[in-house]
Amino acid sequence: MTRWRKGYDEVRLQLKNALRARRGVAANTGAPQRSPHLVLVFFRSIQHARRGWKGAIFAVLFVAICIDFSQAQNIIDCSSTFLAANPAKLTETDFSEFIVLRMALQPATNSLVARRIGAKLEGHVAQFLDGWPWMPFDHTLGLSGYEVYFNHPDEMFYSLAVALPFLSTPLAEKTKSFLAGQLDQMPPYGLAGFDNRAGHPRESYDVPPGLRVAGAGKAACAFGVYAFWTYCQYAGNTAAARSNWPAVKDRMKPLLQADYHFDVAKTDYSHDEAEKLNGDLAGLIGLARLARMNGDAETEKAAVAHGTQLLELRINLERVNPHIVEKTSFASKSLHNFKLARYCQLVPEVGEALRKLSAGCAAGRLQAARQERNGWYLAYGDRLIGGENYTNPLHFPASLFSGAVLIEQAPAEQLSTWIDVPWCRGDYYFIEKCAYTLWTLSGREWSPGARASRPL
């Protein structure tokens, strides 16, 4: 029995070391984590039993050991970049700098690239308005089940608002009128979202009605307040900022009154906590600006105080924590479901703060993540994150694209090559990609102008 136990332990140790060695390679390449050298370990296990039934017993033991160590098999959840910096301490002055900044959106140059992207944007927005109302988008992943996108008005208001300066005058006016009507029915800062089964199908394929998720969307963070400010700003609707101000303040009371809990060093979040941090931070930026528009100094002061806390958390998450790929519960099943949560719901001001204050960590990680995953920008592209699914989730290329624009500051010519076809009709991420690229083509200007941040 001692001999058998010794043989079992040796085979188990060989397999464990092989798996550890291979996972080290995977961590440096971003390649799928697969159990390596199993055939070699299998034959070594047979050698411990000289012949006959003993070899069969060792084969059974081998299979049992494989099951023991294969839990992380075939999962892409690593990046090769482990940049880090010491945590930083921010002041209200640091946060206030990013309140005064906003994208100076203006028509891009009359270059061939700008005209091509502008035509794509124009056509997509026109199709969206003509086909309204649209059903939320149903996307099948594979083992992770399926996801539902675009079931809350916050993304709709934000994407259409940033597109306004780049649309033709007739379409821009039509879009403003549409958003004004939607504001009365379902404001972007509210909790309630769209019915998942109501409207015209967005998909280019048939989804059986019984397979669609029941219920309606619901806001997961305060991003809708920022989306509302964006609409008021770029649509020039200051009257809406005043008339909706009491409702906006009520919406933000829970966030202003509660202690915010987020651990920047934690590596096992699984419910999109970092994405919520981005959205809540964006909401506080929007709240501070709306408070200033309404002359509400008390609310602006509270928004600045809480915004400083959340911005410090977000900056330090980037500085101290290199684990950018996290498990998510966004799909219908949790198996093999991963996300770049910290780059979702990323608004321009937070992206600019990360570019300036993360000591290069954010830009370095994003660049590495892109370079390790060729074709990351393709609609319905092969799975490059998570586990054994058919395609990438929509949030994956959207988050990398936003990071490339806002944090890496990739050249406009390069950004234009990453605008693939839309995933569906009314693809808000596609609209944002076009608008961001046109902003970059026009010089990536800020208003009233970016100021240098203090070094951290």
N, C-alpha and C positions, 0 to 999 in steps of 0.2 A: 504493500500500500504506500510505503514511503517513496518507492521508486516512481509509482504512478503519479503521486502528488507532485513530486519534483518535476516530472515531465510536463504535467499540466501547467505548473507555475512558469516553467521556462517558455512554453509556447505562448502563454498569455503575455509574458514580458516582451517577447519578440514582437508580437502583434502590436502591443501598446507603443513600443519604441518606434515601430514603422509608421504607425498612425501619427504620432507626434512629429516625426521628421517630415512627413508629407504635409501636415497642416502648417508647419513652419514655412514651407515653400508656398503653399496656398496663400498664406497671409501676406507674402511679399509680392505676389503676382495678381491677386484678385481672382485667380482661377477657382473653379468649383472645388470644394473640399471632398475628395473621394478617398475611400479606404485604399491604400496603396500596398503593393507587394504581397497581396493576399495569396496569390498562387505560390510564391516562394515560401511564405510562412506555412501554407498548407502542406507542402512536401516535407518541410522540416518536421512538422508534427507527425507525419507518417513515419519518418525515420526513427522517432522515439519508440515506436512499436515495430518490432522487426518484421513481422509478417502475420497474415491471417486476421482473425477477428480483432486483434489488438489495434491494428491499423484503422479498422472501422470505428472502434470506440473513440480513437483520437480524432477522427474526422468529425464525429458528432460533437466532441468537445470543442473542436475548432469553430464549428458553426455557432455554438452557444457563445463562444468568446466574441465572435464577430458581431453578434446581436448586441452584446454588451457595449461594444465600442463604436457602433455605427449610427449613433443618434444624430450626429452633425453631418452625416454623409450627404454630399451633393447640394450643399447650401452655400450660396455666395453671400457671405456676410462680412467680408474683410476688405481692407484697403491697405496698400503698401506704405502709406504715409502716416508716420506717428509723430508729427510735429507737436510740440508743446511749449508753453511759456508759463511764467508765474502768473497767478491771478492778479487782476487789477482792481483798483478802487476808483469808482467814478463819483463825480459830483453832479449836482443839479445843473451846473453850467455845462457839463459835457452833454447831458441829455437835451438841454435847451438848444444846443447848437443844431441838433437834428430836427428840432421842431421848425426852425426858420428855413430849413432847406426843403425844397420841393423840385421835382423834375420840371424843367422848362420845356414843355412839350410844344413843338412848333413843326410845321411841315418840313419834311426832309429835303435835302438837295434834289435837284432834278436829274439825278444820275439814273442809269439804266437799272441798277440794283434797287434803288428807292422806288422807281416806277413799278417794277415787277412786284415787289413786296406790297406796295400800296394797292396795287390792283387785286392781289390776293386778299388783303384785308377788306377792301371795299366789297368784293364779291361775297365774302363770308358773312360780313355783318348784314348786308342786304338780304341774303338768304335767311339769316336768323330772324330778322324782323318780318319778312314776308311769310314765314312759316309758323310764327308764334301762335299758340303756345306749344312748347316742346316738352316731351317727357324726359326725365332724368336719364342719363346714359348708363346702360347696363353693359359691363365689361366682364367677360369670362377669363379667368386667369389659368385655371387648371386645378392642381391639388389644393390651392388656396381658396378655391371656390370662385365667387364673383364679387364685383365691386359696383357701387352706384356713385356716379359723379354728377355734379351740377344740379343738386337738388336743394340749393339754398340761394336766395337772391344776392347774397354778399358778393360772390364771385361774378355774377352777371353784372351788377352795378360797377364793380371795379374794372373789369375787362372792357366794357363798353365805354366807360368814362375815360380811360387812358387812350382809347382809340379815337375819341372825338376829334382831336386836333389834326388827325391824319386823314379824315374822311372828307369827301366832297361836301360842299355846303348843303345841298339838298339832303344827302344821307345823314349828315351830322344833325340837321334840324329834325329830321324824322326820328333819329335815335334819342335826342333830347326829349322830344314829345313822348316817345315810348317810355323812357325812364321816369318821367314825371308822372305818367299814369300808373306805372308799377309802384311808385313810391306811396301812392295813396292806398294801394291794395296790399302790398307786402313789402315794407321797408327793409333795406339791407341790414339794419342794426337790430332787427327783431330776432327772436328765437325761432319762430316758425319758418319752415321751409316748404318746398313744393311737394305735391303728391307724387310719389314715385311711379304711379301708374296712370297719370293723367297727361294728356297732350299728344302731339304727334311723335312717333318714334324717331329718335336721333340716329339710330344705328343704320348701317348699310346692309344689315342682315336681319332676318326675322328672329325675334325673341318671343317665345310662347308666353302669353299673358300670365299663365300660372307659374312661370319661373321668375317673374319679376318680383322684387322685394316689395312687400306691402308697407303701408304707412307713408310717412312724409319725412323730409329732411329736417334737421334741427341744428342750430348753430352750436359748434363745439368750442368756440372762443369768441373774443370781442372783435375779430377782424371786420365784421360788418360795420362797426362805427368808423373805422378807417375808410372802408369802401364808400360810406355815406359822405364823409368829408371829400373824398376824391371826386365824387359826383358833383357836389356843391361847387368845388373848385373849378373843374374843367368844363362843366356845363354852365357855369356862371349863375347858379341858382342860389343866391344868398338868402332869398326869401324862405327857401326850404330849410336852410340852416337855422333860421330863427323860429319858424313855426314848429319844427320837429325837436327843438332843443329840450323841452321838458321831458319828452319821451326818451331821448338819448341819455339824459342824466339818470333817469330811472333805470334804464338798461345797464348802466355802468356802476350803479350803487354797490352791488355785491362784490365787484372787483375792487372798488376803492375801500370798502369797509373790512375786507377779510385779509388775513395774513397770507402771503403768497409762498407756497412751498415748492421748491424745486432744487434737487441736488445735482450740481454740475458735474460731480465725479461719478455719479451712478451710471452703470453701463448695461443695466437690464430693464430699462423702461420698455413697456410693450403696448402702451395705449396712446401713442403720439403726443406724449407730454411736451417734447421739445417744439413740436408744431404748434401746440396750444400756447406755449410761451411766446412764440413769434406772433401769433394772432392777437394775444392779449396785449403785447407790447405795441403792436400796430394800432390797436384800439385806443390805447392811452395817448399815442401821438395824435390820432384823430380827435380824441376828446379835448386835448389841450388846445388844438387849433380851433375847434368849434367853440370852445369856451372863450377864446380870444375874440372870435368873430361876434360873439354875443355879449361881450363885455362882462363875463362872469369870472372875476379874478379868483374867487374862492375855489371854484371847480378847477380852474387852470392850475392853481397852486397844488391841489391834491393830485391832479393828473401828472404833474411834473415830479412830485415826490415819489409816487408809485412807479412812474415810468423810469426814473433813475434806478430804482431797485431792480426792475425787470431787465433793463438794458445791461446793468452790471452782471446779472445772471447769464444773459445771453452771450455777452462778450467772454465771460470766464468759462462758459461751456465750451467755447471754441478754443480758448487758450489752454485749458487743462485736460480736456477729454478728447482723445483721438478716435473714439469709436463712433463713427458717423452713420453706420448702418445698424438700424435697430429693428427689433420685431414690432409688428403692428397688428392691431385688431380691426383694421379698416375693411378687410374683406370678410366674406361670410364664414370663412374657416381660418383658423389661426395657423394651420400647418404650412410651413415654408413661406410665410408671409413677412416680408421685410420692407423697410422704407428709409429714405433719407429724411427723416422727420424734421431735423433741424434746419433744413433748407426749404421746407414747404411753408406756405403762407409768409414768404419772405418779401417784405415791401422795400422799396428803394432806399428809404432812410436807414433802415436796419442793415441793409446790405452795405450801404456806405459806411456805417459805423463799424461793421465787421471788417471791411477793407482797411479802415484806418487804425483800428484799435486791437485787432487780434494778433498782432505781431507776425503777420503773414501766414498764420496757421490755416485760416479759412481758405484763402486762395490756393495754398499748396495742396490741401486735401481735395478740393474740388477738381483741380487740374489732374491730380493723380487718378481720381475716380473716373474721370472722363477718358483719360488715355488708356486706362486698363480695360475699357469697355467700348470697343469699336462699334459704331452704329447705334450708340445709345439714344440718338435723337430720332430714330425712325419710328413712325407710327406702326403699331403692331409688330415691333421688332422682336427678335429672339430674346428670350429671358436672360437678363444680365444682372439681376438682383433677386435674392431669395432662393427658392428651391425649384422643384420640378413643375414649373408652369409652362404654358404655351408661349405667352408673350410677357413683355414688361407691363407693369401697371402704368397708368397715365401719369401718376404723380412723379414717377422716376425721371423721365426726360424733362418734365416741367421744372422740377427742382434743380436739376443740373443746368438747364438753360438760364433760369433766373440767377443762379450763382455765377455763371459765366459772364452775364451782363453786369450784374450789380457788384460783385465782389472781385472776380478775376479781371474785369474790364477787358474782355476779349474784343479784338478788332471787329468792326462792323462787317467787313467783308467775310470774316470767318463765321460770324453769327448768321449771316444770310444763307450760308450753306447748311445750317442746322435747322432751317425751317422746312420741315417735311410737309406732306399733305395732312389735313386735319384728321383726327381720329373719328370724328363724327360731325354731323350738322350741329351748329351751335357749340363749337369747341372753344370754350373760354380760354383755355391755355394757348390755343393757336392764335387767338386774337391778341393775347398778351405778348406772345413771342414776336408777332409782327410789329406791335406798337413799340416794344422795347428796342427792336432792331432799327426802326425808323428814327427813334430818339437818338440812338447811337450814331446813325448816319448823319444826323443834323448837328453832331458835335458833343453829345452827352452833356448838355448844359444843365446847370442847377440855377434856381432862382431863390433868393437874391444873390446867390453865389456862394460856393463852398469856402469855408474858412479852415485854416489849418488847425487840427486838433493837437492838444498837448500830447507829447510822447508818453507811452505807458510801458 
